[in-house]
Amino acid sequence: MPVSEQLKKELQVIADECIDCGKCMTKCRFLAESGSPVSIALRALSSDEDADKVAIRSYACSVCGLCSAVCPVAVEPDRMFKELRNHAQANAIFRLDKYDPLLNYERLGQRFPFKGEFIPENCKTIFFPGCTLPAMHLDATRVAYKIIKREEPTMGLVLNCCSKPSKMLGLKSRHEEALSELIHRLERKGVKKIITACPNCHKTFQEFNSNLKIVSIYKRLKVSKFIPVRPTIQEVTIHDPCVTRNETEMHKNVRALLKAMGIRVVEMRHSRTNTLCCGEGGATHFYKKDYAEYWSRKRITEAQRTGVPMVTYCAGCVNFLGCKYPTAHVLDILLVKRKRIPKPVAFPFNYINRLIFKFSKH
């Protein structure tokens, strides 16, 4: 199928600027087996047929951005792979049937009974916890909301899906339509700021480039007067979600909140801007399960070397890693009294938790 101007632009940047040093290939199994970014770009530029083949292959990429983070000449191959996915869907050359569970999860989050808006009079700020946090970490979500609501009584609550799955899979128009409708509705109601608790929502809202101010819950808690619970663990290692790779302020705030509790942080080899994907990124497990397992094994191996439990601030990462290694959500550590790290919440209780949170007193 004909290649769009945007894809041509991304491919040409890689073709012109990648020095084929191989550094990213040593970090990523997908690139090690698919070829260097420049070889992939040149192949896609060689013919429309080859561009289609490369676009289909892009679904084996976790789009985690590690390749861009380690590039010595600041090339961003992940941008190319995202645009290749857009090409695949715009031209209907790759069916997404196997991704139905993920896309249905998105649709459910945008509809009754899971969708909800509680926007009081004079509301300028809303809390947007995302889909998975209240599902998997109900108590922590409740407490986080109450803390901010107590300090900002006119704050509202919006339960919806940011449509990141559609964006990630290349359904660009569907994503933009859904997010645009949500953002513009909030703006019409006078909302000026969104406090996010999900890093995927945070990044998705940021990239939409609206006039709304996007603030992480960790930045908000950092300046809050809340009193954290007494910690039951003394040391942790932190898995920074790959979507927060360039969110240096969030990295600092999460660590500062834990250290303020007296918890010692033992850093893994790959953290902050050089963090690894948990294995869930790019929904790779639906297409190339062994690649997803490769990333989760790599992350868990590094955590095991620290000898301490792992915490993260993405509910999806907790869910993906928690069944294989003791992994807690940062908000659970900060806000909920527990004797031990809880196991991931199983179906259907995750959906029940979302409804419990929605129909709690707001």
KAZIVEN-V288081 format. One line per field, one symbol per residue. phi: phi as a letter, one per 30 degrees, with the letter a starting at -180 (. if undefined). psi: psi as a letter, one per 30 degrees, with the letter a starting at -180 (. if undefined). A space follows every 50 residues. Layout:
BEGIN
phi = ???
psi = ???
END
This chain:
BEGIN
phi = .edddddeddddedddcdchdiddddcbdedeccjdedddddddddaddd ddddddddddddhdideddcddcidbdddddddddeddddchcbdcedce eddddddddcbdcddabbcddidcbbcbdidddddcbedddededddddd dbeddcbbcacdieeddddjdddddddddddddddddddjdcbcccccdd dedddeddhddddcbdeddddecdcdcddddcbcbbcccdeddceccddd eddddddddddjddccddecbhdcdcddjdeihdddcbeddddedddddd edddddibdcbbbbdddeddcddcaebcdeddddcbdbdadddedcdcdd ddeddeddcddc
psi = kkkleeeeeeeeeeeefkghfgeefffkeeeefflleeeeeeeefeleee eeeeeeffffkfhfgeeeefkfggkieeeeeeeeeeeeefghfjkgefge eeeeeeeefglkgfkkkjjlkgkfklkjfaeeefefieeeeeeeeeeeee fifgklkkjlkfheeeeefgieeeeeeeeeeeeeeeefggkfkkjkfkfe eeeeeeffhafkkjkkfeeeeeglgljllkkfkfklkkjkkffgegieee eeeeeeeeeffgkkkjklejlbfgllkfffkghfffeiefeeeeeeeeee eeeeffgllkllhkeeeeeeffffkjklkeeeeefkklflkllkklkgfe eeeeeeeeglk.
END
